Amino acid sequence: MDKKRVLLIAILTLAFVAGILFWGIPLYFEGRYFEGVSLSAAALIVAFFGFKMLYAVLKNVNKGYPLEDERLMRIKTRAAAYAFYIGIYWILAIMWFEDVIVKYLPNFDISSAAGAAIMGQAVIFGLAYWILSSKGDVKN
Amino acid sequence: MQNRIKELRAKHNLTQEDLAKKVGVRRETIVFLEQGKYNPSLGLAHTIAKTLKTTIEDLFEF
């Protein structure tokens, strides 16, 4: 059961990375170099850390440990909450600094803003999960 | 929260890996538990106490 879940996570990670690449690469060829390169770089970073983490998880599952225990569930919930709340401020920051962003990225449109918001939330979730799991527990 | 998991685990000749598998958690969770950095749920505390043949009151110092 756990191995099936690992496989599902691997497929979703791959689909996420492929989605960003299919979005980023055409932007590069349209002449939007910064967005194309930054999206492709983000996809490669996600792929690297995603599969590194999946390898570690699969190793643990093969050793007989559960994919997730109550501590990790607690941490995941808290990390998701952080991603949600900080993500709102991240989206607001994109709105507030719209003029500055458009000045430096003239092709920054609504789809770029949505992409930046989703990527921002994903990064916040990843960072929060990593920091909380290194501390051991979430403080109530 | 302080506890006697490490002491009782050693008494039963169990490694952190063995205890983790017996109670159904990851090894890191046992490490954090022994260091007092993680407060387990009542269910997990009960399972650990049962595995180490003791009581929750004896295992954890409240």
N, CA and C atoms of all chains as a GROMACS GRO file, in nm:
protein
  606
    1MET      N    1   0.083  -0.121   0.000
    1MET     CA    2   0.000   0.000   0.000
    1MET      C    3   0.087   0.126   0.000
    2ASP      N    4   0.189   0.126   0.090
    2ASP     CA    5   0.278   0.242   0.098
    2ASP      C    6   0.357   0.260  -0.031
    3LYS      N    7   0.397   0.146  -0.093
    3LYS     CA    8   0.474   0.154  -0.218
    3LYS      C    9   0.389   0.215  -0.329
    4LYS      N   10   0.259   0.182  -0.329
    4LYS     CA   11   0.168   0.239  -0.429
    4LYS      C   12   0.157   0.390  -0.409
    5ARG      N   13   0.155   0.432  -0.283
    5ARG     CA   14   0.147   0.576  -0.253
    5ARG      C   15   0.274   0.648  -0.297
    6VAL      N   16   0.390   0.582  -0.276
    6VAL     CA   17   0.518   0.640  -0.320
    6VAL      C   18   0.517   0.656  -0.472
    7LEU      N   19   0.466   0.552  -0.542
    7LEU     CA   20   0.459   0.556  -0.688
    7LEU      C   21   0.367   0.669  -0.734
    8LEU      N   22   0.255   0.686  -0.665
    8LEU     CA   23   0.160   0.792  -0.698
    8LEU      C   24   0.225   0.930  -0.679
    9ILE      N   25   0.299   0.945  -0.569
    9ILE     CA   26   0.368   1.072  -0.542
    9ILE      C   27   0.473   1.098  -0.651
   10ALA      N   28   0.544   0.990  -0.692
   10ALA     CA   29   0.647   1.003  -0.798
   10ALA      C   30   0.582   1.049  -0.928
   11ILE      N   31   0.467   0.989  -0.962
   11ILE     CA   32   0.398   1.026  -1.087
   11ILE      C   33   0.351   1.172  -1.081
   12LEU      N   34   0.296   1.212  -0.965
   12LEU     CA   35   0.248   1.350  -0.949
   12LEU      C   36   0.363   1.450  -0.958
   13THR      N   37   0.479   1.413  -0.895
   13THR     CA   38   0.596   1.500  -0.901
   13THR      C   39   0.642   1.516  -1.045
   14LEU      N   40   0.646   1.403  -1.116
   14LEU     CA   41   0.688   1.404  -1.256
   14LEU      C   42   0.593   1.490  -1.340
   15ALA      N   43   0.462   1.474  -1.316
   15ALA     CA   44   0.363   1.551  -1.391
   15ALA      C   45   0.378   1.700  -1.361
   16PHE      N   46   0.406   1.734  -1.233
   16PHE     CA   47   0.424   1.873  -1.192
   16PHE      C   48   0.546   1.933  -1.262
   17VAL      N   49   0.656   1.858  -1.262
   17VAL     CA   50   0.781   1.904  -1.325
   17VAL      C   51   0.760   1.919  -1.476
   18ALA      N   52   0.696   1.818  -1.538
   18ALA     CA   53   0.671   1.824  -1.682
   18ALA      C   54   0.582   1.943  -1.716
   19GLY      N   55   0.482   1.969  -1.631
   19GLY     CA   56   0.392   2.082  -1.652
   19GLY      C   57   0.468   2.214  -1.653
   20ILE      N   58   0.558   2.231  -1.554
   20ILE     CA   59   0.637   2.356  -1.547
   20ILE      C   60   0.728   2.367  -1.669
   21LEU      N   61   0.789   2.254  -1.708
   21LEU     CA   62   0.880   2.257  -1.824
   21LEU      C   63   0.804   2.290  -1.952
   22PHE      N   64   0.686   2.228  -1.970
   22PHE     CA   65   0.606   2.255  -2.090
   22PHE      C   66   0.557   2.399  -2.093
   23TRP      N   67   0.552   2.460  -1.976
   23TRP     CA   68   0.509   2.599  -1.967
   23TRP      C   69   0.630   2.692  -1.987
   24GLY      N   70   0.742   2.654  -1.926
   24GLY     CA   71   0.862   2.740  -1.928
   24GLY      C   72   0.937   2.742  -2.061
   25ILE      N   73   0.953   2.622  -2.120
   25ILE     CA   74   1.034   2.615  -2.244
   25ILE      C   75   0.974   2.698  -2.359
   26PRO      N   76   0.842   2.689  -2.386
   26PRO     CA   77   0.787   2.775  -2.493
   26PRO      C   78   0.806   2.924  -2.465
   27LEU      N   79   0.801   2.964  -2.335
   27LEU     CA   80   0.822   3.105  -2.300
   27LEU      C   81   0.961   3.151  -2.344
   28TYR      N   82   1.058   3.061  -2.326
   28TYR     CA   83   1.196   3.092  -2.364
   28TYR      C   84   1.203   3.117  -2.516
   29PHE      N   85   1.137   3.031  -2.592
   29PHE     CA   86   1.142   3.045  -2.738
   29PHE      C   87   1.057   3.161  -2.790
   30GLU      N   88   0.966   3.211  -2.701
   30GLU     CA   89   0.888   3.330  -2.738
   30GLU      C   90   0.968   3.457  -2.712
   31GLY      N   91   1.086   3.442  -2.655
   31GLY     CA   92   1.172   3.556  -2.625
   31GLY      C   93   1.160   3.604  -2.482
   32ARG      N   94   1.077   3.535  -2.402
   32ARG     CA   95   1.064   3.573  -2.260
   32ARG      C   96   1.168   3.491  -2.183
   33TYR      N   97   1.295   3.531  -2.202
   33TYR     CA   98   1.408   3.451  -2.152
   33TYR      C   99   1.407   3.432  -2.001
   34PHE      N  100   1.385   3.544  -1.928
   34PHE     CA  101   1.394   3.536  -1.782
   34PHE      C  102   1.290   3.438  -1.726
   35GLU      N  103   1.164   3.453  -1.774
   35GLU     CA  104   1.058   3.365  -1.724
   35GLU      C  105   1.082   3.219  -1.765
   36GLY      N  106   1.127   3.202  -1.890
   36GLY     CA  107   1.154   3.066  -1.941
   36GLY      C  108   1.262   2.996  -1.861
   37VAL      N  109   1.371   3.068  -1.839
   37VAL     CA  110   1.485   3.008  -1.768
   37VAL      C  111   1.450   2.986  -1.620
   38SER      N  112   1.384   3.086  -1.558
   38SER     CA  113   1.354   3.072  -1.415
   38SER      C  114   1.254   2.958  -1.391
   39LEU      N  115   1.155   2.943  -1.480
   39LEU     CA  116   1.058   2.833  -1.464
   39LEU      C  117   1.126   2.697  -1.485
   40SER      N  118   1.213   2.689  -1.586
   40SER     CA  119   1.282   2.562  -1.612
   40SER      C  120   1.375   2.528  -1.496
   41ALA      N  121   1.442   2.632  -1.443
   41ALA     CA  122   1.531   2.609  -1.328
   41ALA      C  123   1.450   2.561  -1.208
   42ALA      N  124   1.333   2.623  -1.187
   42ALA     CA  125   1.246   2.582  -1.075
   42ALA      C  126   1.203   2.437  -1.092
   43ALA      N  127   1.170   2.399  -1.216
   43ALA     CA  128   1.128   2.260  -1.244
   43ALA      C  129   1.241   2.163  -1.211
   44LEU      N  130   1.362   2.199  -1.249
   44LEU     CA  131   1.476   2.110  -1.224
   44LEU      C  132   1.505   2.098  -1.074
   45ILE      N  133   1.490   2.211  -1.002
   45ILE     CA  134   1.513   2.209  -0.857
   45ILE      C  135   1.408   2.119  -0.789
   46VAL      N  136   1.280   2.136  -0.831
   46VAL     CA  137   1.172   2.053  -0.776
   46VAL      C  138   1.200   1.906  -0.806
   47ALA      N  139   1.243   1.878  -0.930
   47ALA     CA  140   1.272   1.740  -0.970
   47ALA      C  141   1.384   1.682  -0.885
   48PHE      N  142   1.490   1.760  -0.865
   48PHE     CA  143   1.606   1.711  -0.789
   48PHE      C  144   1.567   1.678  -0.645
   49PHE      N  145   1.506   1.776  -0.576
   49PHE     CA  146   1.472   1.754  -0.435
   49PHE      C  147   1.356   1.656  -0.420
   50GLY      N  148   1.262   1.661  -0.514
   50GLY     CA  149   1.147   1.570  -0.508
   50GLY      C  150   1.192   1.425  -0.517
   51PHE      N  151   1.277   1.394  -0.613
   51PHE     CA  152   1.318   1.255  -0.630
   51PHE      C  153   1.420   1.211  -0.525
   52LYS      N  154   1.497   1.307  -0.473
   52LYS     CA  155   1.589   1.278  -0.363
   52LYS      C  156   1.507   1.236  -0.239
   53MET      N  157   1.398   1.312  -0.215
   53MET     CA  158   1.311   1.283  -0.101
   53MET      C  159   1.237   1.150  -0.122
   54LEU      N  160   1.193   1.127  -0.245
   54LEU     CA  161   1.121   1.002  -0.274
   54LEU      C  162   1.212   0.881  -0.256
   55TYR      N  163   1.338   0.896  -0.293
   55TYR     CA  164   1.434   0.787  -0.276
   55TYR      C  165   1.450   0.754  -0.128
   56ALA      N  166   1.461   0.860  -0.046
   56ALA     CA  167   1.476   0.840   0.099
   56ALA      C  168   1.351   0.774   0.158
   57VAL      N  169   1.234   0.818   0.111
   57VAL     CA  170   1.106   0.763   0.160
   57VAL      C  171   1.095   0.615   0.121
   58LEU      N  172   1.130   0.586  -0.006
   58LEU     CA  173   1.120   0.448  -0.055
   58LEU      C  174   1.215   0.355   0.023
   59LYS      N  175   1.332   0.409   0.057
   59LYS     CA  176   1.430   0.332   0.134
   59LYS      C  177   1.372   0.296   0.270
   60ASN      N  178   1.305   0.395   0.333
   60ASN     CA  179   1.241   0.372   0.463
   60ASN      C  180   1.127   0.272   0.454
   61VAL      N  181   1.046   0.284   0.347
   61VAL     CA  182   0.933   0.192   0.328
   61VAL      C  183   0.984   0.050   0.309
   62ASN      N  184   1.092   0.036   0.232
   62ASN     CA  185   1.151  -0.097   0.210
   62ASN      C  186   1.205  -0.158   0.338
   63LYS      N  187   1.248  -0.071   0.431
   63LYS     CA  188   1.301  -0.121   0.560
   63LYS      C  189   1.188  -0.162   0.654
   64GLY      N  190   1.063  -0.128   0.617
   64GLY     CA  191   0.949  -0.168   0.698
   64GLY      C  192   0.889  -0.057   0.782
   65TYR      N  193   0.938   0.067   0.765
   65TYR     CA  194   0.881   0.179   0.839
   65TYR      C  195   0.758   0.230   0.765
   66PRO      N  196   0.664   0.292   0.836
   66PRO     CA  197   0.548   0.348   0.765
   66PRO      C  198   0.589   0.469   0.681
   67LEU      N  199   0.512   0.494   0.576
   67LEU     CA  200   0.539   0.609   0.489
   67LEU      C  201   0.526   0.739   0.568
   68GLU      N  202   0.430   0.739   0.658
   68GLU     CA  203   0.403   0.858   0.737
   68GLU      C  204   0.352   0.815   0.874
   69ASP      N  205   0.403   0.876   0.979
   69ASP     CA  206   0.350   0.844   1.112
   69ASP      C  207   0.282   0.969   1.168
   70GLU      N  208   0.237   0.959   1.294
   70GLU     CA  209   0.159   1.070   1.350
   70GLU      C  210   0.240   1.200   1.359
   71ARG      N  211   0.372   1.188   1.383
   71ARG     CA  212   0.456   1.310   1.391
   71ARG      C  213   0.460   1.380   1.256
   72LEU      N  214   0.482   1.302   1.149
   72LEU     CA  215   0.490   1.362   1.016
   72LEU      C  216   0.355   1.417   0.970
   73MET      N  217   0.246   1.350   1.012
   73MET     CA  218   0.112   1.399   0.978
   73MET      C  219   0.089   1.536   1.042
   74ARG      N  220   0.133   1.546   1.171
   74ARG     CA  221   0.117   1.671   1.246
   74ARG      C  222   0.199   1.783   1.178
   75ILE      N  223   0.323   1.746   1.139
   75ILE     CA  224   0.412   1.843   1.075
   75ILE      C  225   0.356   1.886   0.938
   76LYS      N  226   0.303   1.788   0.865
   76LYS     CA  227   0.248   1.818   0.731
   76LYS      C  228   0.130   1.914   0.742
   77THR      N  229   0.046   1.890   0.842
   77THR     CA  230  -0.071   1.978   0.862
   77THR      C  231  -0.026   2.119   0.893
   78ARG      N  232   0.073   2.132   0.984
   78ARG     CA  233   0.121   2.264   1.022
   78ARG      C  234   0.189   2.333   0.902
   79ALA      N  235   0.268   2.256   0.825
   79ALA     CA  236   0.337   2.313   0.708
   79ALA      C  237   0.235   2.361   0.604
   80ALA      N  238   0.127   2.284   0.587
   80ALA     CA  239   0.022   2.324   0.493
   80ALA      C  240  -0.045   2.453   0.540
   81ALA      N  241  -0.066   2.465   0.671
   81ALA     CA  242  -0.127   2.587   0.726
   81ALA      C  243  -0.035   2.707   0.702
   82TYR      N  244   0.096   2.689   0.727
   82TYR     CA  245   0.192   2.798   0.702
   82TYR      C  246   0.188   2.837   0.554
   83ALA      N  247   0.189   2.735   0.466
   83ALA     CA  248   0.189   2.763   0.322
   83ALA      C  249   0.064   2.842   0.284
   84PHE      N  250  -0.048   2.809   0.346
   84PHE     CA  251  -0.173   2.879   0.316
   84PHE      C  252  -0.166   3.025   0.363
   85TYR      N  253  -0.130   3.045   0.491
   85TYR     CA  254  -0.132   3.181   0.546
   85TYR      C  255  -0.021   3.268   0.486
   86ILE      N  256   0.101   3.216   0.478
   86ILE     CA  257   0.210   3.297   0.421
   86ILE      C  258   0.185   3.318   0.272
   87GLY      N  259   0.125   3.214   0.208
   87GLY     CA  260   0.093   3.223   0.066
   87GLY      C  261   0.000   3.338   0.035
   88ILE      N  262  -0.094   3.366   0.127
   88ILE     CA  263  -0.186   3.479   0.108
   88ILE      C  264  -0.106   3.610   0.104
   89TYR      N  265  -0.010   3.623   0.197
   89TYR     CA  266   0.072   3.744   0.199
   89TYR      C  267   0.160   3.753   0.074
   90TRP      N  268   0.205   3.637   0.029
   90TRP     CA  269   0.287   3.631  -0.092
   90TRP      C  270   0.206   3.682  -0.212
   91ILE      N  271   0.080   3.638  -0.222
   91ILE     CA  272  -0.008   3.682  -0.332
   91ILE      C  273  -0.036   3.832  -0.320
   92LEU      N  274  -0.060   3.877  -0.194
   92LEU     CA  275  -0.084   4.020  -0.174
   92LEU      C  276   0.039   4.102  -0.213
   93ALA      N  277   0.159   4.048  -0.180
   93ALA     CA  278   0.284   4.118  -0.216
   93ALA      C  279   0.296   4.130  -0.368
   94ILE      N  280   0.258   4.024  -0.439
   94ILE     CA  281   0.262   4.030  -0.587
   94ILE      C  282   0.168   4.141  -0.636
   95MET      N  283   0.050   4.151  -0.570
   95MET     CA  284  -0.047   4.254  -0.611
   95MET      C  285   0.006   4.394  -0.578
   96TRP      N  286   0.060   4.410  -0.456
   96TRP     CA  287   0.108   4.542  -0.413
   96TRP      C  288   0.225   4.592  -0.499
   97PHE      N  289   0.314   4.497  -0.532
   97PHE     CA  290   0.434   4.536  -0.608
   97PHE      C  291   0.418   4.514  -0.758
   98GLU      N  292   0.294   4.509  -0.802
   98GLU     CA  293   0.264   4.484  -0.943
   98GLU      C  294   0.341   4.581  -1.035
   99ASP      N  295   0.339   4.711  -0.997
   99ASP     CA  296   0.405   4.812  -1.081
   99ASP      C  297   0.554   4.785  -1.095
  100VAL      N  298   0.617   4.753  -0.983
  100VAL     CA  299   0.762   4.726  -0.984
  100VAL      C  300   0.791   4.600  -1.067
  101ILE      N  301   0.707   4.495  -1.046
  101ILE     CA  302   0.729   4.369  -1.118
  101ILE      C  303   0.715   4.391  -1.269
  102VAL      N  304   0.610   4.462  -1.307
  102VAL     CA  305   0.585   4.486  -1.451
  102VAL      C  306   0.697   4.570  -1.512
  103LYS      N  307   0.755   4.658  -1.429
  103LYS     CA  308   0.865   4.743  -1.478
  103LYS      C  309   0.984   4.657  -1.523
  104TYR      N  310   1.016   4.554  -1.438
  104TYR     CA  311   1.131   4.469  -1.468
  104TYR      C  312   1.094   4.347  -1.553
  105LEU      N  313   0.968   4.303  -1.544
  105LEU     CA  314   0.922   4.189  -1.625
  105LEU      C  315   0.799   4.234  -1.704
  106PRO      N  316   0.819   4.298  -1.817
  106PRO     CA  317   0.706   4.355  -1.892
  106PRO      C  318   0.602   4.252  -1.935
  107ASN      N  319   0.644   4.126  -1.948
  107ASN     CA  320   0.549   4.023  -1.993
  107ASN      C  321   0.478   3.953  -1.878
  108PHE      N  322   0.495   4.006  -1.756
  108PHE     CA  323   0.434   3.944  -1.638
  108PHE      C  324   0.282   3.965  -1.645
  109ASP      N  325   0.209   3.857  -1.672
  109ASP     CA  326   0.064   3.869  -1.686
  109ASP      C  327  -0.007   3.786  -1.577
  110ILE      N  328  -0.136   3.768  -1.593
  110ILE     CA  329  -0.215   3.699  -1.490
  110ILE      C  330  -0.172   3.553  -1.473
  111SER      N  331  -0.135   3.486  -1.583
  111SER     CA  332  -0.092   3.346  -1.571
  111SER      C  333   0.043   3.336  -1.501
  112SER      N  334   0.131   3.435  -1.526
  112SER     CA  335   0.260   3.436  -1.456
  112SER      C  336   0.239   3.458  -1.307
  113ALA      N  337   0.144   3.548  -1.274
  113ALA     CA  338   0.114   3.577  -1.133
  113ALA      C  339   0.059   3.452  -1.064
  114ALA      N  340  -0.031   3.382  -1.134
  114ALA     CA  341  -0.088   3.260  -1.076
  114ALA      C  342   0.021   3.155  -1.055
  115GLY      N  343   0.110   3.143  -1.154
  115GLY     CA  344   0.222   3.047  -1.146
  115GLY      C  345   0.314   3.081  -1.030
  116ALA      N  346   0.345   3.211  -1.017
  116ALA     CA  347   0.434   3.255  -0.908
  116ALA      C  348   0.369   3.227  -0.773
  117ALA      N  349   0.237   3.245  -0.765
  117ALA     CA  350   0.165   3.220  -0.638
  117ALA      C  351   0.170   3.072  -0.602
  118ILE      N  352   0.146   2.986  -0.702
  118ILE     CA  353   0.147   2.841  -0.676
  118ILE      C  354   0.287   2.795  -0.638
  119MET      N  355   0.386   2.842  -0.713
  119MET     CA  356   0.526   2.805  -0.684
  119MET      C  357   0.566   2.854  -0.545
  120GLY      N  358   0.524   2.977  -0.513
  120GLY     CA  359   0.556   3.035  -0.382
  120GLY      C  360   0.500   2.950  -0.270
  121GLN      N  361   0.374   2.908  -0.285
  121GLN     CA  362   0.312   2.826  -0.181
  121GLN      C  363   0.382   2.690  -0.169
  122ALA      N  364   0.421   2.634  -0.284
  122ALA     CA  365   0.491   2.504  -0.283
  122ALA      C  366   0.625   2.517  -0.211
  123VAL      N  367   0.695   2.626  -0.238
  123VAL     CA  368   0.826   2.648  -0.175
  123VAL      C  369   0.809   2.668  -0.024
  124ILE      N  370   0.708   2.748   0.015
  124ILE     CA  371   0.683   2.772   0.159
  124ILE      C  372   0.650   2.640   0.229
  125PHE      N  373   0.566   2.557   0.164
  125PHE     CA  374   0.530   2.428   0.223
  125PHE      C  375   0.655   2.342   0.243
  126GLY      N  376   0.737   2.334   0.138
  126GLY     CA  377   0.859   2.252   0.144
  126GLY      C  378   0.953   2.298   0.254
  127LEU      N  379   0.972   2.431   0.261
  127LEU     CA  380   1.063   2.486   0.363
  127LEU      C  381   1.008   2.463   0.504
  128ALA      N  382   0.878   2.488   0.522
  128ALA     CA  383   0.817   2.470   0.654
  128ALA      C  384   0.826   2.324   0.697
  129TYR      N  385   0.799   2.232   0.604
  129TYR     CA  386   0.804   2.089   0.634
  129TYR      C  387   0.946   2.048   0.677
  130TRP      N  388   1.043   2.098   0.602
  130TRP     CA  389   1.184   2.065   0.630
  130TRP      C  390   1.226   2.120   0.767
  131ILE      N  391   1.193   2.247   0.795
  131ILE     CA  392   1.233   2.309   0.922
  131ILE      C  393   1.164   2.240   1.040
  132LEU      N  394   1.031   2.218   1.026
  132LEU     CA  395   0.957   2.156   1.137
  132LEU      C  396   1.002   2.013   1.162
  133SER      N  397   1.030   1.937   1.053
  133SER     CA  398   1.071   1.798   1.077
  133SER      C  399   1.211   1.791   1.136
  134SER      N  400   1.296   1.892   1.110
  134SER     CA  401   1.429   1.889   1.171
  134SER      C  402   1.420   1.924   1.320
  135LYS      N  403   1.314   1.999   1.359
  135LYS     CA  404   1.297   2.034   1.501
  135LYS      C  405   1.233   1.920   1.579
  136GLY      N  406   1.160   1.832   1.510
  136GLY     CA  407   1.103   1.715   1.577
  136GLY      C  408   0.954   1.722   1.598
  137ASP      N  409   0.903   1.839   1.635
  137ASP     CA  410   0.759   1.848   1.667
  137ASP      C  411   0.712   1.991   1.644
  138VAL      N  412   0.580   2.006   1.634
  138VAL     CA  413   0.525   2.142   1.626
  138VAL      C  414   0.481   2.181   1.766
  139LYS      N  415   0.504   2.307   1.799
  139LYS     CA  416   0.466   2.354   1.933
  139LYS      C  417   0.324   2.409   1.926
  140ASN      N  418   0.241   2.368   2.017
  140ASN     CA  419   0.103   2.416   2.018
  140ASN      C  420   0.091   2.553   2.085
  141MET      N  421   0.888   1.702   2.742
  141MET     CA  422   0.845   1.603   2.842
  141MET      C  423   0.952   1.494   2.855
  142GLN      N  424   0.998   1.473   2.976
  142GLN     CA  425   1.100   1.372   3.000
  142GLN      C  426   1.038   1.231   2.998
  143ASN      N  427   1.118   1.133   2.960
  143ASN     CA  428   1.064   0.996   2.960
  143ASN      C  429   1.176   0.894   2.981
  144ARG      N  430   1.137   0.769   2.998
  144ARG     CA  431   1.234   0.662   3.025
  144ARG      C  432   1.242   0.563   2.909
  145ILE      N  433   1.206   0.610   2.790
  145ILE     CA  434   1.202   0.519   2.674
  145ILE      C  435   1.339   0.456   2.647
  146LYS      N  436   1.442   0.541   2.646
  146LYS     CA  437   1.577   0.493   2.614
  146LYS      C  438   1.621   0.385   2.714
  147GLU      N  439   1.597   0.415   2.842
  147GLU     CA  440   1.636   0.324   2.950
  147GLU      C  441   1.564   0.188   2.937
  148LEU      N  442   1.430   0.195   2.918
  148LEU     CA  443   1.352   0.070   2.910
  148LEU      C  444   1.376  -0.004   2.779
  149ARG      N  445   1.404   0.070   2.675
  149ARG     CA  446   1.435   0.007   2.545
  149ARG      C  447   1.564  -0.074   2.557
  150ALA      N  448   1.662  -0.015   2.624
  150ALA     CA  449   1.789  -0.085   2.644
  150ALA      C  450   1.769  -0.209   2.731
  151LYS      N  451   1.681  -0.194   2.830
  151LYS     CA  452   1.652  -0.306   2.921
  151LYS      C  453   1.591  -0.425   2.846
  152HIS      N  454   1.513  -0.394   2.742
  152HIS     CA  455   1.449  -0.500   2.662
  152HIS      C  456   1.532  -0.539   2.539
  153ASN      N  457   1.657  -0.490   2.534
  153ASN     CA  458   1.748  -0.517   2.422
  153ASN      C  459   1.687  -0.484   2.285
  154LEU      N  460   1.624  -0.369   2.281
  154LEU     CA  461   1.564  -0.326   2.154
  154LEU      C  462   1.643  -0.207   2.099
  155THR      N  463   1.662  -0.206   1.969
  155THR     CA  464   1.725  -0.089   1.907
  155THR      C  465   1.614   0.010   1.875
  156GLN      N  466   1.654   0.132   1.838
  156GLN     CA  467   1.552   0.232   1.799
  156GLN      C  468   1.472   0.182   1.680
  157GLU      N  469   1.540   0.112   1.588
  157GLU     CA  470   1.474   0.058   1.468
  157GLU      C  471   1.369  -0.047   1.509
  158ASP      N  472   1.409  -0.135   1.602
  158ASP     CA  473   1.316  -0.241   1.646
  158ASP      C  474   1.190  -0.181   1.709
  159LEU      N  475   1.213  -0.083   1.798
  159LEU     CA  476   1.099  -0.022   1.867
  159LEU      C  477   1.009   0.051   1.767
  160ALA      N  478   1.074   0.122   1.674
  160ALA     CA  479   0.996   0.196   1.572
  160ALA      C  480   0.906   0.101   1.494
  161LYS      N  481   0.962  -0.013   1.451
  161LYS     CA  482   0.883  -0.109   1.373
  161LYS      C  483   0.771  -0.170   1.457
  162LYS      N  484   0.802  -0.197   1.584
  162LYS     CA  485   0.701  -0.258   1.671
  162LYS      C  486   0.582  -0.166   1.696
  163VAL      N  487   0.610  -0.036   1.710
  163VAL     CA  488   0.499   0.056   1.741
  163VAL      C  489   0.446   0.127   1.616
  164GLY      N  490   0.508   0.099   1.500
  164GLY     CA  491   0.457   0.151   1.373
  164GLY      C  492   0.484   0.298   1.347
  165VAL      N  493   0.605   0.342   1.386
  165VAL     CA  494   0.645   0.480   1.353
  165VAL      C  495   0.781   0.479   1.286
  166ARG      N  496   0.825   0.596   1.239
  166ARG     CA  497   0.956   0.607   1.178
  166ARG      C  498   1.063   0.612   1.288
  167ARG      N  499   1.185   0.572   1.253
  167ARG     CA  500   1.293   0.570   1.352
  167ARG      C  501   1.319   0.711   1.409
  168GLU      N  502   1.308   0.813   1.323
  168GLU     CA  503   1.331   0.952   1.366
  168GLU      C  504   1.235   0.991   1.479
  169THR      N  505   1.114   0.937   1.473
  169THR     CA  506   1.015   0.969   1.576
  169THR      C  507   1.062   0.916   1.712
  170ILE      N  508   1.120   0.796   1.712
  170ILE     CA  509   1.174   0.739   1.837
  170ILE      C  510   1.290   0.826   1.887
  171VAL      N  511   1.375   0.871   1.793
  171VAL     CA  512   1.489   0.956   1.830
  171VAL      C  513   1.438   1.084   1.898
  172PHE      N  514   1.342   1.150   1.836
  172PHE     CA  515   1.287   1.275   1.893
  172PHE      C  516   1.213   1.249   2.025
  173LEU      N  517   1.149   1.132   2.034
  173LEU     CA  518   1.080   1.098   2.159
  173LEU      C  519   1.180   1.083   2.273
  174GLU      N  520   1.287   1.010   2.246
  174GLU     CA  521   1.390   0.988   2.350
  174GLU      C  522   1.457   1.118   2.392
  175GLN      N  523   1.469   1.211   2.297
  175GLN     CA  524   1.531   1.340   2.328
  175GLN      C  525   1.434   1.434   2.400
  176GLY      N  526   1.309   1.392   2.410
  176GLY     CA  527   1.206   1.476   2.474
  176GLY      C  528   1.160   1.590   2.385
  177LYS      N  529   1.189   1.579   2.255
  177LYS     CA  530   1.150   1.688   2.164
  177LYS      C  531   1.013   1.665   2.102
  178TYR      N  532   0.961   1.544   2.116
  178TYR     CA  533   0.831   1.513   2.057
  178TYR      C  534   0.737   1.458   2.163
  179ASN      N  535   0.617   1.516   2.171
  179ASN     CA  536   0.515   1.467   2.263
  179ASN      C  537   0.420   1.376   2.187
  180PRO      N  538   0.417   1.246   2.220
  180PRO     CA  539   0.334   1.154   2.142
  180PRO      C  540   0.185   1.169   2.175
  181SER      N  541   0.102   1.113   2.086
  181SER     CA  542  -0.042   1.109   2.114
  181SER      C  543  -0.064   1.005   2.224
  182LEU      N  544  -0.182   1.006   2.282
  182LEU     CA  545  -0.213   0.909   2.387
  182LEU      C  546  -0.203   0.766   2.332
  183GLY      N  547  -0.249   0.748   2.207
  183GLY     CA  548  -0.245   0.615   2.145
  183GLY      C  549  -0.103   0.564   2.131
  184LEU      N  550  -0.013   0.650   2.083
  184LEU     CA  551   0.126   0.607   2.064
  184LEU      C  552   0.194   0.584   2.199
  185ALA      N  553   0.167   0.672   2.295
  185ALA     CA  554   0.224   0.656   2.430
  185ALA      C  555   0.182   0.521   2.489
  186HIS      N  556   0.055   0.485   2.469
  186HIS     CA  557   0.002   0.358   2.520
  186HIS      C  558   0.071   0.240   2.452
  187THR      N  559   0.087   0.250   2.318
  187THR     CA  560   0.150   0.140   2.243
  187THR      C  561   0.296   0.120   2.287
  188ILE      N  562   0.366   0.231   2.306
  188ILE     CA  563   0.507   0.222   2.349
  188ILE      C  564   0.515   0.161   2.489
  189ALA      N  565   0.428   0.209   2.577
  189ALA     CA  566   0.427   0.157   2.714
  189ALA      C  567   0.399   0.007   2.715
  190LYS      N  568   0.304  -0.036   2.632
  190LYS     CA  569   0.267  -0.177   2.624
  190LYS      C  570   0.385  -0.259   2.568
  191THR      N  571   0.452  -0.205   2.466
  191THR     CA  572   0.567  -0.275   2.406
  191THR      C  573   0.681  -0.289   2.506
  192LEU      N  574   0.700  -0.185   2.588
  192LEU     CA  575   0.809  -0.187   2.686
  192LEU      C  576   0.762  -0.245   2.821
  193LYS      N  577   0.642  -0.306   2.819
  193LYS     CA  578   0.585  -0.374   2.936
  193LYS      C  579   0.585  -0.285   3.061
  194THR      N  580   0.532  -0.165   3.044
  194THR     CA  581   0.519  -0.072   3.156
  194THR      C  582   0.391   0.009   3.140
  195THR      N  583   0.377   0.112   3.223
  195THR     CA  584   0.257   0.196   3.212
  195THR      C  585   0.298   0.335   3.162
  196ILE      N  586   0.200   0.408   3.113
  196ILE     CA  587   0.227   0.544   3.063
  196ILE      C  588   0.284   0.630   3.177
  197GLU      N  589   0.227   0.617   3.295
  197GLU     CA  590   0.270   0.698   3.411
  197GLU      C  591   0.416   0.672   3.446
  198ASP      N  592   0.456   0.545   3.428
  198ASP     CA  593   0.593   0.507   3.460
  198ASP      C  594   0.690   0.551   3.350
  199LEU      N  595   0.638   0.557   3.229
  199LEU     CA  596   0.722   0.588   3.112
  199LEU      C  597   0.746   0.738   3.095
  200PHE      N  598   0.643   0.815   3.120
  200PHE     CA  599   0.653   0.961   3.099
  200PHE      C  600   0.642   1.037   3.230
  201GLU      N  601   0.724   1.142   3.241
  201GLU     CA  602   0.718   1.228   3.359
  201GLU      C  603   0.639   1.353   3.324
  202PHE      N  604   0.522   1.365   3.383
  202PHE     CA  605   0.436   1.480   3.351
  202PHE      C  606   0.467   1.600   3.441
   0.00000   0.00000   0.00000
